[in-house]
Amino acid sequence: MSFTESNTVEAYLYDLLSGPARPVAVNVIQEPESHYGRAHKGLGWRRIASADFPRQTQEVLVEEWVREALIRLNPEIAAQPDRADEVLYKLRAIILSVRSDGLIRANEEMTAWLRGERSMPFGQNNEHVPVRLIEFDNLDQNQYVVTQQFVYRAGSAERRADLVLLVNGFPLVLIEAKTPTRSAVSWVDGAVQVHDDYEKYVPELFVCNVFSVATEGKEYHYGSLGLPVKDWGPWNLDADGGDPQRHPLHGLKLAAESMLRPHVVLDILSSFTLFATDKKQRRIKIICRYQQYEAANKIVERVLAGYPKKGLIWHFQGSGKSLLMVFAAQKLRLHPGLKNPTVLIVVDRIDLDTQITGTFTGADIPNLEKAETRDKLQQLLAQDVRKIIITTIFKFGEARWCIERAQQHHRPGG
């Protein structure tokens, strides 16, 4: 038997994500498996053949699953199930807009819907209420599916993705797997296929996309929409990479186990995805690198625990310190357990102050204040302004009292 993409890396990932397929014994009555919740096998994804999906190849969403999730997650829609069709109409319109508005704009709007940031007049007296497409607090209320050879057709263009991860009927992650047996083929070929071919000719397939992955088994790289292939990065580098005794797919296994679990995919969607305007006034999508994901979550964990109250994150030039601050500040601000805290970012250089402020502003981060004077810093802290405040350490020279005042406000019962 010759080795191909589908029977090597693709099959290995399929088994890793969903657990190996088991033959069904004849004349044995199987217990019906729940349609949603994380699976107990593999990394938590349920294996369903794409041929068994209730969808046509020209449809991006698995609308039957989307409708079930809308009814399951929204009491207002459960009371009147026809309202699910109104939401589906909105979602289809976003997908159709990709050809006129561009992929990044369509993905930005769909991301807002997926995060629960859009509302519909389904409340009493037509009051607008948020619509939940995905449950981020109780993850086992979602449906997690992985499938092979997911076909999508847009007009005369038809493409077949090796592996796709879907949550509640939304294709969130696309994986291209190449064969590891040909030295001339690498993960780059998969990334180029996604970036130069799929995103261009079937952009509708990526309107819901969080990120894409390319691998030939030896290296694992991922990227967001529109990201040049040269900037696709690894995830969770294997410090034991030079061990000759390790399994040939060991690095791929570690990366997939770290990044492709359902809770990590949804965490990246909800807290580690930004849409920003670059220097050429183009809209771009940014998702975290693995070190930003790890560090920001460690910061949030320590704040929630209340101890230890300090820590050190070592970074090198170009590692994304500014974006780490954005991700951490946003997650702290939006965490329900922290009740809208004030986040104070203090830098020790004026040029760094300008750089970080520019990063936050470019990413359209709300509730941002720049304390350019000591008086302004004193005023913001004395008033207990619940925003993200950026300032330099020099502003504290004559403002010791404002630190003590801020600490009093943030003590339990203060």
N, C-alpha and C positions, 0 to 999 in steps of 0.2 A: 504494500500500500504506500502510495506517495504521500508526503506530508504537505498539507495545504493550510491556508489561514483558518478554515472552518474546523479542521480536525486537530489543530494544535493549540495556538494561543486563544482563539475564539472559544473553542470548546472548554479549555481550561478555565477561562474567566466565567463562562456560563455556569460551570459546576461550582466555582468558587462563590459566585454571587447567590446562587439558589440552592446549592447542595446537589450532589450527583443525582441524576434521574434514576428511579428504581422501576424495574419491570412490574407490571400489575399482574398479580396471580389470578389465574382463571377461576371463576366461580367464587371469588372472595368479595363480599360486600364491603365496600370502602365507606368509611365515615365521611360525610360531606365536609370539606375543608372550608373554613371561614374565608370570605372574599377579601377581607381587609385585616389590618394589623400586621406587624412584622412577623415574617415566617421564622420558624424555629430552626430551619436549616440554612446553611450557607451564611451569607452576610445579612440575611433578613428579607431577601426578595423572593417573590413567588414566581416560579417558572410557568409561563403560558406561551404556547406556540403562537406566532403571529397569525397563522392561518385560522386560529380559534378566536381571534379578536372580533368583537361585534362592530366592525368598521369596514368602510370601503378604502381602497388604496389612495383615493384622492382626498381623504379626510385626515387631518393632522391629529385631532382629538379623538379619543375613544368616548364618544358622546354618551353612550349608555352608562359608562363608569363615572363620567363627570356628573351626570344627572343624579346618580345614586349618591355621590358624595355631597352634592348640593342639598339634597333632602336630608341626609344623615347629619350634616354639620350645621344646618341653619333651621331653627325652629319655625321661623316665619315662612320658609319655603316648604317645610314639612306640612304646615297647616294648609297650604295651597300649592300642591306640587307643580301646577302649571307655571308657577313663577320661575321654575328652573329653565323653562324654554326662553324666558325673557333674558336671563343671564347668558344662556348659550348663544342667543342672537348677538349680544354684545361681544362675546368672545370670538365668534366667527368673523365679526366685522374687523376686529383687531388683526386677525390672521390675513384677511383679504387686503388690509391696508398696507401690507409689507411691500407690495410692488410700487406703491405711490409714495409712502412715507419713509421707506427705508427700513432695513432690518433692525438697526439699533433702536429707532423710535418705537417700532412695533414691539420689540422685546421689552423695552422700558415700560410701556403701558401694560403689557401682559404681566410683567413682574409685579407691578403695583397691584393688579388683581390677585395674583397668586399669594401675595403677602397679606391680603385682606385690607388693602388700603382704599378700596373702592366700595361704594354703597349703592343701594337701590331703595326706592320708596315702598318698602314692604312693611313698615311699622304702622302703628296706629295713626289714623288720620294722614296716611301717606308719608309718614315720617321716614327719612332716610336711615337705614341701618346698614352696618358693614356686612358684606357678603364674604363668607369663608369658603374658599375653594380647597384649602389645605388646613388641617388642624396642626398648629405648631406646639401647643401645650400638652395635649394628650396624643402622642404620635401613633398610638395603636388604633386611632380612629381613621387612619388613612389606609389606602390600598397601595401596596408596593409590588410592582410587576417588573420582571426582566424578560426580554424576548430576543430571539435571534432573527436575523434577516428581515428587518422591519422595512417594508416596501412603501414608498410614498411616490405618487405621481402627480405632477403639476403640468397640465397640458401634455405636450409630447415628451417632456423630461420625466424620467423615472429613475429613482435612486434606491439602493438597497443598503441600509445601515447594518453593520455586523451585529451590534448589540445596542439595545435602547433600554433605559431605565425610566419607567413611568410611575407617577404618583397620582392616584385618583383619575387616571386617564390622560394625564398631561405628560408628554415626552420631555423629561427634564435633562437627561444626560445621554449623549450619543458616544459610542465607543467604536473606533476603527482598529481592528486587529490585523497585523500583517504577519507573514510567515517568518519564523526565526531561522529557517534553514538556508536562506539565500543571502549571501553577504552583501549583495547590492541593494537589498531592501531593508529599510529601517523604519522606526517610528515616524521619521520625517515624511515618508511617503503617505502614511495615514493622515498626518496633520495637513499636508498639502491637499490631499483629497477632500478633506473637510472644508478647509479655508478657501481653496481656489475653485472647487467644483460644487460641492453640496450647497454651501452658503450662497453661491452665485446663482445656481440653476434651480434649486428647490428651497428658497429662503423661508417658505411657509413652515417647513419642518423645524426651523430653529426659532420660531416666535416664542415658544415656551422654554427654550434652552437655558440652562444654568451654566453648564460648561460642557466641553467635549474632551475626549481622551483618545490618544493614539499610542499604540504600543506594538512592538514585535516580540514581546516576551522578555527581552533583555533590558529595555529602558521603557519607562512610563512617563509620558508628558501630557499635560492638559492645558487648555486655553479657553478663553472666553470669545464671544462673537467678535469677528473683525480683527482679532489679535494676530499680528504677523507671526508666521511659524517660528521665526528666530527667537521670539519672546515666549514661546510655550515653555512652561517650566516643569520640573520634577515635583514630586510630592513625597515628603518623608524619606529623604535619602537614607540608604542603608549603610550604616557605618561599618558593617561587616562585608562590604562589597567585594573585597579581595580574597575572601576565603574560598579556596578551590574545592572544599568539601560540600559547599552549599548546593542546594537544588538549582538547576539552571533558571527556573522561574521564581527564585526566592525573592528577588527585588520587586518583581511585579506583584507577588502575593502580599508583601508588606505594604506597598503603596495602595493597592486595592482595598486591603483590610482597613487601612487608615482613612481613606478618602471616600470610598464608595458604600459605606454603611448608610442606611436611610437617614439616621439622625444627623450625620455630617453633611450630606447633600442638602437637607432642609435647613441646617444651620448656615451653610454658605448662601443659600437662597435668601434667608431672612435677615442675616446680619453681616454678611461679608461680600455683598454685591453692591457696587456703586455705579452710577451713571454720571459722567463728568464731561465738561467741555475742555478740549485741549487748546494748545496755543494757536492752532489754526481755526479755532471756533467750530471744530467738528465734535459731534456727540460721540463719546466712546463709552464702552463698558469695561469695568474693572472688577476683577474678583481677587480674593486674597491669595498670597503665597502661603505655603504651609507654615513658615515661621511666624507670619502675621496671625494666622488662625490659632496656632498654639499659644502665642504670647497674649493675645487679646483675651482668650478664654481663661488663661491663668490669672490675668488681672481681675476679671469679673469674679472668678471663684474666690480670690482673696478678699475682695471688697465685700462679697456676700458673707464670707466666713467671719470677717472682722479681725482676722489675725492670720499671718503677721501683717503689720500695717505698712511695711516697706519691702522693697525688693529691687533687684537689678536685672535688667535685660541687656545682654551684650549684643551689639549690632555692628556690622561693618558698613562701609560706604556703599550706597546703592542697594541696600537690602530692604528698603521700603519702610523706614522709620516713620515718615510722615503719614503714610497710609495706615500703618499700625495704630497710630494715635487716632485716626479717623474711625477705624473699625472699633477700637476699644471704647472711645467716647460715645459712639452711637449705641453700642450694646449696653453700656452702663445707663445711658439716658432712657432707653426703651425697656429696660428690665423691670417688670412689674413689682418685684420685691424691693426695689430701690426707691420707688415713688418719686421719680423725676428729680434726680439729684443735680447739684451743681458740679460740673467737671472743670477743674482748673488745670490748664496746660501751661507749664512754666518752662521757658527755654533760656539758654545762657548766651545767645548771640542774636543781634538785631537781624542779620541776614536770615538766620534760621526762623525767627519770628515771622518774617515776610514770607518765607517758603511755606511754612506750615499753614499760615493764614490763607495763602493762595491755594493750597491743596484742599482745605476745608471749603473754601468759597467755590472753587471749581467743581466740587462734588455736590454743591447745592445743599450743604448740611444746614438744617434750620436751627434757630435759636443760638446763633453764634455772636459773641461779643469780643471785640479786641480792646483790651485795656491799654491804651497808648500813654496814659499818664498815671501817676500815683493816685491823684484825686479820683480818677475814673475807677481804678481798681478798688480803692477804699469804698467808693459809693456802691459798686456792684456787690461787694462782699457784705457790707453793712446792711444792705437791703435784702440779702439772702436771695439774690436773683438766680432762679433755677435755669441756668443756661450753660453753654460751653464757653468758657472765658480763656482767651489766649493772651499771655503777657510774658514779659521778660523778668528775670530774677532781680534786675536792678530796681524794678518798681517797688520792691519790698524794703528798700533801704530805710525809708522813714514811715513804713506802714505796718509795723509789728502788731499793733493793736488790731488791725483788720484780720490778721491770721487767727488771733485768739477769738475774735468775734465769730469768725466762720466756724471754728471748731465747736464753739458753744451751740451754734445752730444745728450742727450735725450730730451732736451727742443724742443718745436715746432720750426722748422726752424733751429735747431742746428745741 
